[in-house]
Amino acid sequence: MSRHILAQLNDAESALRENLHRHDLDPTARAHMERALSHTREAYIATNEVGKARTVQRLVSDMEKVERLTEKLRKRQSPETVVVKPIRI
């Protein structure tokens, strides 16, 4: 039974990854697919390694932390925060 579930989870992960490579994907759809991919991976762990998976709430919390950190890094790297000082020769 679990082999069948794992095979289906692998198929789901492959389909999500394939769709994430599309350049014409709506940002909202992309965000949902990225979340679905994380949940699919965690479901694989929960099925294959009993007791080692995070709860759904913990997974979502961890993902939100990563999203906030990524957003902070993006803001730091934005061109508006870069100060260019002239060089005197």
Backbone as a ProteinNet text record, in pm:
[ID]
protein_1_A
[PRIMARY]
MSRHILAQLNDAESALRENLHRHDLDPTARAHMERALSHTREAYIATNEVGKARTVQRLVSDMEKVERLTEKLRKRQSPETVVVKPIRI
[TERTIARY]
81.4	0	85.8	185.2	264.6	347.8	386.4	460.4	374.6	247.2	154	140	127.8	116.7	244.1	359.9	487.1	501.1	457.6	463.4	374	255.7	165.6	222.6	285.1	347.8	463.5	540.7	648.6	592	481.2	417.1	368.3	309.5	259.9	375.4	485.6	601.8	656.5	665.1	714.7	625.8	494.9	401.8	413.8	424.8	438.9	569.3	678.1	807	801.9	739.9	728.5	651.1	542.4	462.4	536.7	620.2	693.5	798.8	834.1	930.1	865.1	734	663.7	684.3	706	729.1	599.3	492.9	366.5	272.5	325.3	244.4	207.8	81.9	32.7	102.9	143	213.2	135.7	4.2	-76.1	-72.7	-84.8	-77.7	60	164.4	301.3	316.2	265.6	275.6	203.9	86.7	13.3	88.7	146.9	221.7	347.6	413.4	530.9	492.6	379.5	330.1	292.3	224.2	182.4	303.9	409.8	532.4	590.7	591.7	641.3	555.4	424.7	335.2	351	372.1	392.1	518.5	625.6	750.4	732.3	661.3	639.4	549.4	452.8	366.7	448.7	545.2	634.5	711.4	763.9	837.5	744.6	623.9	528.2	490.9	485.3	449.4	567.3	684.3	802.5	880.2	877.4	954.5	862.7	784.8	683.7	745.3	680.7	723.6	827	874.3	978.4	925.8	799.9	743.7	697.4	699.3	646.3	494	430.5	285.7	261.2	138.7	104.2	128.6	89.8	108.4	256.8	339.8	484.5	544.4	503.2	551.3	516	390.6	346.1	422.6	441.9	517.6	660.8	724.9	861.7	868.3	769	766.7	746.7	662.6	639.9	766	841.6	968.5	1065.2	1073.3	1162.3	1117	986.7	935.3	969.2	956.1	989.5	1137.9	1221.5	1365.4	1402.5	1342	1367.4	1326.9	1212.7	1166.7	1262.6	1313.9	1411.9	1537.4	1582.7	1702.1	1677.8	1558.8	1526.1	1529	1475.3	1472.7	1613.5	1699.7	1838.9	1911.4	1877.3	1947.7	1883	1776.1	1709.8	1799.9	1791.9	1878.3	1858.4	1744.1	1717.6	1807.4	1851	1930.3	2080.3	2117.8	2259.1	2302.1	2405.7	2458.4	2590.3	2597	2719.2	2791.5	2915.1	2994.4	3094.2	3112.4	3208	3351.3	3432.5	3574.3	3654.1	3739.2	3825.1	3955.7	3995.3	4121.7	4221.1
-119.7	0	126.1	134.2	256.7	276	167.5	183.3	253	217.4	280.8	429.6	461.8	602.6	678.7	618.4	684.5	708	612.3	628	744.5	754.4	863.6	998.4	1001	1125.8	1165.2	1067.3	1097	1154.2	1096.9	1147.5	1291	1316.8	1452.1	1551.2	1511.2	1599.8	1628.8	1527.8	1546.9	1642.4	1625.9	1713.1	1857.8	1877	2012.4	2076	2000.6	2054.5	2094.2	2009.7	2038.8	2168	2186.8	2309.1	2432.2	2418	2533.2	2584.5	2505.6	2549.4	2636	2643.8	2725	2872.6	2950.6	3094	3174.7	3113.4	3185.1	3160.1	3109	3072.3	3195.1	3206.6	3314.7	3309.1	3423.9	3424.2	3355.5	3370.4	3305	3154	3107.9	2964.2	2910	2986.3	2943.8	2928.5	3025.6	3019.4	2896.1	2867.2	2748.5	2620	2616.6	2496.7	2477.9	2587.8	2577.6	2523.4	2573.1	2521.8	2375	2340.9	2201.4	2109.3	2157.7	2078.6	2052.6	2153.6	2135.6	2035.9	2046.9	1953.8	1811.7	1799.7	1667.6	1602.4	1680.3	1626.5	1583.4	1665.3	1632.7	1509.7	1495.4	1376.1	1251.5	1265.1	1152.9	1110.6	1209.2	1179.8	1114.3	1169.5	1115.6	971.2	938.9	803.4	708	756.1	670.7	661.7	767.5	772	815	722.4	750.3	822.7	933.2	1009.6	1116.7	1127	1224.7	1347.4	1346	1459.1	1567.6	1691	1803.8	1802.5	1866.2	1885.3	1986	1990.1	2086.4	2228	2254.4	2387.7	2423.3	2328.3	2353.4	2377.9	2297.9	2315.9	2454.6	2495.3	2627.3	2737.1	2722	2820.7	2831.6	2719.4	2720.2	2785.9	2756.1	2814.3	2965.4	3010.8	3155	3225.7	3161.4	3218.8	3234.4	3133.1	3139.1	3249.5	3261.8	3366.8	3506	3526.6	3656.8	3686.6	3588.1	3605.8	3636.8	3565.7	3589.8	3731.2	3776.3	3912.4	4016.6	3993.6	4086.7	4092.8	3978.3	3976	4047.8	4030.1	4099.4	4250.6	4295.6	4439.3	4494	4417.5	4460.9	4473	4387.7	4384.7	4473.9	4543.6	4628.3	4746.2	4793.9	4903.3	5032.5	5051.2	5174.4	5188.2	5078	5084.7	5090.5	5079.8	5083.2	5228.5	5265.3	5401.6	5395.1	5468.1	5471.5	5601.6	5588.1	5705.7	5727.5	5851.2	5877.8	5849.9	5811.1	5784.2	5902.2	5958.4	6069.3	6012	6060.8	6015.1	6126.6
0	0	0	89.6	95.9	-30.9	-97.3	-224	-328.1	-328.9	-422.4	-390.1	-262.4	-220	-256.4	-229.7	-260.9	-410.6	-490	-635.9	-679.5	-621.5	-656.6	-612.2	-495.9	-449.6	-540.4	-586.6	-682.7	-811.5	-859.1	-981.6	-961.1	-844.8	-815.6	-811.4	-747.3	-740	-879	-961.7	-1098.6	-1177.4	-1163.8	-1236.4	-1187.9	-1057.5	-1004.1	-1050.6	-1045.7	-1090.8	-1238.4	-1317.9	-1461.5	-1483.9	-1411	-1425.5	-1376.4	-1275.5	-1222.9	-1321	-1421.1	-1522.5	-1630.7	-1629.4	-1728.9	-1699.5	-1802.6	-1786	-1792.3	-1842.7	-1856.2	-1738	-1629.4	-1514.1	-1431.5	-1397.6	-1312.6	-1176.8	-1120	-990.9	-878.4	-877.7	-774.3	-792.7	-915.7	-942.4	-906.2	-938.1	-904.4	-752.4	-676.8	-530.6	-476.2	-530.2	-485.9	-521.2	-638.4	-679.1	-595.2	-560.1	-473.1	-336.6	-283.3	-155.1	-168.3	-275.4	-296.6	-304.7	-367.7	-377.8	-238.9	-154.5	-17.2	59.6	44.5	113	59	-70.5	-130.3	-76.7	-66.5	-10.7	134.4	210.3	352	364.8	276.1	276.3	245.3	156.5	124.6	250.3	322	445.9	547.4	563.4	660.4	627.9	500.4	459.1	469.5	433.5	424.6	556.4	636.6	760.7	874.5	923.4	1024.8	1144.9	1183.1	1298.9	1270.4	1146.4	1114.3	1041	1000.5	926.4	1022.1	972.1	1049.4	1040	1136.6	1126	1013.9	965.9	861.5	912.3	1037.3	1094.4	1101.7	1140.1	1150	1011.7	914.8	776.9	726	744.4	698.1	770.1	900.7	977.8	926.6	902.2	849.6	711.7	627.9	494.1	500.7	592.8	607.7	656.5	744.8	791	674.8	590.6	474.6	379.3	358.6	270.1	323.3	455.2	513.8	499	522	508	363	270.8	128.9	90.2	141.7	111.5	167.8	288.9	346.9	260.8	213.5	128.1	-3.6	-60.1	-185.2	-165.2	-53.9	-26.3	-8.7	53.4	71.2	-61.7	-155.9	-283.9	-388.4	-351.7	-450.3	-485.6	-609.9	-655.2	-576.7	-513.2	-440.1	-318.1	-260.1	-138.3	-167.1	-290.9	-327	-342.5	-271.4	-280	-355.5	-463.9	-544.8	-514.8	-467.1	-436.6	-550.2	-589.5	-697.2	-651.3	-746	-716.3	-770.2	-684.9	-728.8	-778.9	-892.5	-950.5	-949.6
[MASK]
+++++++++++++++++++++++++++++++++++++++++++++++++++++++++++++++++++++++++++++++++++++++++

